[in-house]
Amino acid sequence: MATKLHLIDLETISWKSIKQEGLDLDYTVAIPKAVASTLYQELESTLEYFTGHLAKIKVFGKIYDLPRQQVAYGDPGITYTYSGITIPALPWPAPVLALRDFLESLKGIKYDFVLVNKYRNGCDHMGEHRDNEPELDPNYPIASISFGQQRTFVLKHKDARKPGKDKKPIPPVKIELEHGSVLFMNPPTNELWYHSLPARKKLLGARINLTFRKMLPK
């Protein structure tokens, strides 16, 4: 079913551009609902998420269970380190590879790594952070594809997080990430803005998010 992505008419995709101080985003619902729903089921039946120490996260020196499920795929030899945890890139499964090729048709960028997060319900979440790890090529956008439960994506400028007189009155940016949507976080967004997926305990549906990255050559 993933191969049906190539049947999507790219000329009919309407992009929404979101720009603020140091923020540059492109957002669209690129994948028709029926195709997105089938892809979601294909991912559900294909992906196996990390367990053990790879399902942990380090915060201020303490180890916690990851508040979501996670797995990573990519080209041979790639690893990704964040929050004190180094995760290996497993070989590309067919539906994820099809999504990578779809992104290449959209932007002409061939991504070599993806981090997949499954939010089992509204209690699963992701805290404020920046994707500014040294392995990432800062010249390329980070691309995010969402399936399943719609969730609110929140971006906050780093200067709006400062205490006292150093804090700047820059309002946060909130985006509803819809089923079948694609979000490109273009440079320099990840240098200046933190992003998060807050918990929404009343939401019962699951969401699968694939965040594609371009890594620096070793």
Order of alpha helices (4+ residues) and beta strands (2+ residues): beta-beta-alpha-beta-beta-beta-beta-beta-alpha-beta-beta-beta-beta-beta-beta-alpha-beta-beta
